[in-house]
């Protein structure tokens, strides 16, 4: 796959994606969805966040393509749309570990 040219427009898109991931509650929700599809109620139970808060974050994650939604009767089930988001998290964790190791 060809890499994007880092035009100002491409950089703005990249920055927007990182802004979505810059919220701990959204990372917590994505982490819950790492293993399996969940309903809003299940995410609320697992995170301890409020239902309105979870719904708000899920809408943003959905609009940015991080999660997918499947309706089943009265329930909406959410799942990761792209598991590669955790490659970013792993890279960041490795980077933080390296910084901490250098400081020790």
Residue pairs with C-beta under 8 A, 6 or more apart in sequence:
4 10
4 14
16 64
17 64
20 26
20 60
20 61
20 64
20 66
21 27
21 85
21 88
23 57
25 47
25 49
25 53
25 57
26 57
26 60
26 61
26 66
27 89
28 47
28 49
29 43
29 47
29 49
29 54
29 57
29 58
29 61
30 61
30 66
30 67
30 80
30 85
30 86
32 38
32 42
32 43
32 46
32 47
33 43
33 67
33 78
33 79
33 80
34 80
34 83
34 86
36 79
37 70
37 77
37 78
37 79
38 46
38 77
38 78
38 79
39 75
39 76
39 77
39 78
40 51
40 54
40 55
40 58
40 76
40 78
41 51
43 49
43 54
43 58
43 78
44 50
44 51
44 54
47 54
49 57
58 67
58 69
58 78
61 67
62 68
62 69
62 78
65 81
65 82
66 80
66 81
66 82
66 85
67 78
67 79
67 80
67 81
68 78
68 79
68 80
68 81
69 76
69 77
69 78
70 76
70 77
70 78
70 79
71 77
